[in-house]
């Protein structure tokens, strides 16, 4: 059965990558949760999608310049507007998710505002996942295969997932070239729905269907369509709807 992944917690329901979102998404019964990591100059691993604060908070500027004090003052913006949530640290998120023993964690390593990898972020994140005793139910994920190569070297005990869309496939010389390079590095390939639909026959010929993920599927028609494909994983901003439709199918 396709595993439903709560994307950034469940960003169409609660503020993305928020403690409220991670806490509440567990109540939906999801079996996997996705989050995004940046590294601050102060050495904190921060859980937020963008490299800047502009879109998802009431502040602005690069995430990496957030001090611990400023981080606790910044407020996240959710679907209904400004919330009481702040930008969480990875420790704060794991305090919520680590006790949920049946839930898998997709932990995405992001780039900074200059599109550069954060030195040491993957290694620091892996150390923290081990400390919280969740490494065996995690995937370290990224679009950048070079980052995943570093993960393979520095955190071989933690599984890896690569995400790909049209842009990243074209950079590699096409979907075949991308998958060929990714195969030795990853356990799962997450394909954007537009690329997956355009290259469906080719993709399923290149990689096992139970190790493929499609993202990000949110509306009812698209959810029904992709659930019928019986891929291994499906990422959604509306995991509540995805779970209801899946339950109706079975």
C-alpha positions as CSV (number, residue, x, y, z in Angstrom):
1,X,0.0,0.0,0.0
2,X,1.2,3.5,-0.9
3,X,2.7,5.3,2.1
4,X,1.3,8.8,2.6
5,X,3.9,11.4,3.6
6,X,2.9,14.6,5.3
7,X,4.7,17.3,3.4
8,X,6.4,19.8,5.7
9,X,4.1,18.4,8.3
10,X,0.9,19.2,6.4
11,X,1.3,22.7,5.1
12,X,-2.2,23.2,3.7
13,X,-3.6,22.6,7.1
14,X,-1.1,24.1,9.5
15,X,2.0,26.4,9.2
16,X,4.6,24.4,7.3
17,X,7.5,23.0,9.3
18,X,5.9,24.1,12.5
19,X,5.8,22.4,15.9
20,X,2.0,22.6,15.7
21,X,2.0,21.0,12.3
22,X,4.2,18.2,13.3
23,X,2.3,17.6,16.5
24,X,-1.1,17.6,14.8
25,X,-0.1,15.6,11.7
26,X,0.6,12.6,13.9
27,X,-3.0,12.7,15.0
28,X,-4.0,12.1,11.4
29,X,-2.3,8.7,11.4
30,X,0.3,9.4,8.8
31,X,3.2,6.9,8.6
32,X,5.8,9.3,7.3
33,X,6.5,13.0,7.8
34,X,8.8,15.3,5.7
35,X,10.8,18.3,7.0
36,X,13.5,20.6,5.7
37,X,16.8,21.6,7.3
38,X,19.0,24.7,7.2
39,X,22.1,25.5,9.3
40,X,22.4,28.8,11.1
41,X,25.7,30.7,11.7
42,X,25.1,30.0,15.4
43,X,25.3,26.3,14.7
44,X,21.6,25.5,15.1
45,X,19.9,23.1,12.7
46,X,16.7,24.9,11.8
47,X,13.5,23.3,10.3
48,X,12.2,25.6,7.6
49,X,11.9,25.1,3.8
50,X,13.1,28.3,2.2
51,X,16.6,29.7,2.6
52,X,15.1,33.1,3.5
53,X,12.4,34.0,6.0
54,X,10.4,36.2,3.6
55,X,7.7,33.8,2.5
56,X,6.8,31.8,5.6
57,X,7.4,34.2,8.5
58,X,6.8,37.7,9.6
59,X,10.5,38.5,9.2
60,X,12.9,38.6,6.3
61,X,16.5,37.8,5.4
62,X,18.6,34.7,5.2
63,X,17.7,31.9,7.6
64,X,21.4,31.3,8.3
65,X,21.7,34.6,10.1
66,X,19.0,33.8,12.7
67,X,20.4,33.9,16.2
68,X,18.8,31.6,18.8
69,X,17.1,34.7,20.4
70,X,15.8,36.1,17.1
71,X,14.6,32.6,16.0
72,X,12.3,32.5,19.1
73,X,10.8,35.9,18.2
74,X,10.0,35.2,14.5
75,X,6.5,34.0,13.9
76,X,5.4,31.5,11.2
77,X,2.7,32.3,8.7
78,X,0.1,29.5,8.1
79,X,-2.8,29.0,5.8
80,X,-5.0,31.2,8.1
81,X,-2.3,33.9,8.6
82,X,0.2,34.7,11.4
83,X,0.5,32.0,14.0
84,X,2.1,31.7,17.4
85,X,4.7,29.2,16.1
86,X,8.3,30.1,15.8
87,X,11.0,28.6,13.5
88,X,11.8,25.3,15.2
89,X,15.1,23.7,15.8
90,X,15.6,20.1,14.8
91,X,15.9,19.1,18.5
92,X,12.4,20.6,19.1
93,X,10.9,18.8,16.1
94,X,12.5,15.5,17.2
95,X,11.2,15.9,20.7
96,X,7.7,15.5,19.1
97,X,8.4,13.0,16.3
98,X,11.0,10.7,18.0
99,X,8.4,9.1,20.4
100,X,6.1,8.3,17.4
101,X,7.8,5.0,16.8
102,X,5.9,3.9,13.8
103,X,6.4,7.1,11.8
104,X,9.2,7.4,9.2
105,X,11.0,10.7,8.8
106,X,12.1,12.3,5.5
107,X,14.7,14.8,6.4
108,X,15.6,17.1,3.5
109,X,19.0,18.8,3.4
110,X,18.6,22.3,1.9
111,X,21.0,24.8,0.3
112,X,21.6,28.4,1.5
113,X,20.3,31.5,-0.1
114,X,23.2,31.5,-2.6
115,X,22.3,27.9,-3.6
116,X,25.3,26.5,-1.8
117,X,25.4,23.4,0.4
118,X,25.9,24.1,4.1
119,X,29.3,22.7,5.2
120,X,28.7,19.9,7.6
121,X,24.9,20.1,7.7
122,X,24.3,16.5,6.7
123,X,26.8,15.1,9.2
124,X,25.4,17.3,12.0
125,X,21.9,16.2,11.2
126,X,22.9,12.5,11.1
127,X,24.5,12.8,14.5
128,X,21.4,14.3,15.9
129,X,19.1,11.6,14.4
130,X,21.3,9.0,16.0
131,X,21.2,10.8,19.3
132,X,17.4,10.7,19.2
133,X,17.5,7.0,18.2
134,X,15.5,7.6,15.0
135,X,18.3,7.0,12.4
136,X,16.9,3.6,11.5
137,X,13.6,5.1,10.4
138,X,14.9,8.1,8.5
139,X,15.8,9.1,5.0
140,X,18.3,11.9,4.4
141,X,16.9,13.6,1.2
142,X,18.1,16.2,-1.2
143,X,17.8,17.2,-4.9
144,X,21.6,17.6,-5.1
145,X,23.3,14.2,-5.7
146,X,26.6,15.7,-4.5
147,X,25.1,16.2,-1.1
148,X,23.8,12.6,-1.1
149,X,27.2,11.4,-2.0
150,X,28.5,13.1,1.1
151,X,25.7,11.5,3.1
152,X,26.7,8.1,1.8
153,X,30.3,8.7,3.0
154,X,29.5,10.4,6.3
155,X,26.2,8.6,7.3
156,X,26.2,5.3,5.6
157,X,23.8,3.9,8.3
158,X,21.0,6.2,7.3
159,X,19.0,5.6,4.2
160,X,18.8,8.2,1.4
161,X,16.2,9.6,-1.0
162,X,16.7,11.9,-4.0
163,X,14.1,14.3,-5.3
164,X,13.9,15.2,-9.0
165,X,11.9,17.4,-11.2
166,X,12.2,18.5,-14.8
167,X,15.0,21.0,-14.1
168,X,17.2,18.6,-12.1
169,X,16.7,15.8,-14.7
170,X,17.7,18.2,-17.5
171,X,20.8,19.2,-15.6
172,X,21.8,15.6,-15.5
173,X,21.2,15.0,-19.2
174,X,17.8,13.4,-18.9
175,X,15.9,11.1,-16.6
176,X,17.9,8.0,-17.6
177,X,21.2,9.8,-16.8
178,X,19.8,11.1,-13.5
179,X,18.5,7.7,-12.3
180,X,21.7,6.0,-13.4
181,X,23.8,8.3,-11.2
182,X,21.3,8.1,-8.4
183,X,20.9,4.3,-8.2
184,X,24.1,3.6,-6.2
185,X,23.3,6.4,-3.7
186,X,19.6,6.1,-2.8
187,X,16.9,3.8,-1.7
188,X,14.0,5.9,-3.0
189,X,13.6,8.3,-5.9
190,X,10.9,11.0,-5.4
191,X,9.7,12.4,-8.7
192,X,7.6,15.5,-9.2
193,X,4.2,14.7,-10.5
194,X,4.6,16.5,-13.8
195,X,7.8,14.6,-14.6
196,X,6.4,11.4,-13.4
197,X,3.4,11.7,-15.6
198,X,5.4,12.7,-18.7
199,X,8.0,9.9,-18.2
200,X,5.8,7.3,-16.5
201,X,6.8,4.2,-18.6
202,X,10.5,5.2,-18.6
203,X,10.6,5.9,-14.9
204,X,9.0,2.6,-13.8
205,X,11.4,0.8,-16.2
206,X,14.4,2.4,-14.5
207,X,13.5,2.0,-10.8
208,X,11.3,-0.4,-8.8
209,X,7.8,1.0,-8.4
210,X,7.7,0.3,-4.6
211,X,10.8,2.5,-4.3
212,X,9.3,5.4,-6.2
213,X,7.6,8.5,-4.6
214,X,5.4,11.1,-6.4
215,X,5.2,14.7,-5.1
216,X,3.3,16.9,-4.3
217,X,-0.3,15.6,-4.8
218,X,-3.0,17.7,-3.1
219,X,-6.4,17.7,-4.9
220,X,-8.9,14.8,-4.9
221,X,-8.7,14.0,-8.6
222,X,-4.9,13.8,-8.6
223,X,-4.8,11.9,-5.4
224,X,-7.2,9.3,-6.7
225,X,-5.2,9.0,-9.9
226,X,-1.8,8.6,-8.2
227,X,-3.1,6.3,-5.5
228,X,-4.3,4.0,-8.2
229,X,-0.7,3.7,-9.5
230,X,0.3,1.9,-6.3
231,X,3.7,3.6,-6.0
232,X,5.6,3.1,-2.8
233,X,5.2,6.6,-1.5
234,X,3.1,9.7,-2.1
235,X,3.8,13.2,-0.7
236,X,0.9,15.5,0.1
237,X,0.2,18.9,1.7
238,X,-3.3,17.5,2.4
239,X,-2.4,14.1,4.0
240,X,-5.8,14.0,5.7
241,X,-7.6,13.9,2.3
242,X,-5.0,11.5,1.0
243,X,-5.6,9.1,3.9
244,X,-9.4,9.3,3.6
245,X,-9.3,8.5,-0.1
246,X,-6.9,5.7,0.5
247,X,-9.1,4.2,3.2
248,X,-12.1,4.4,0.8
249,X,-10.1,2.5,-1.8
250,X,-9.3,-0.3,0.5
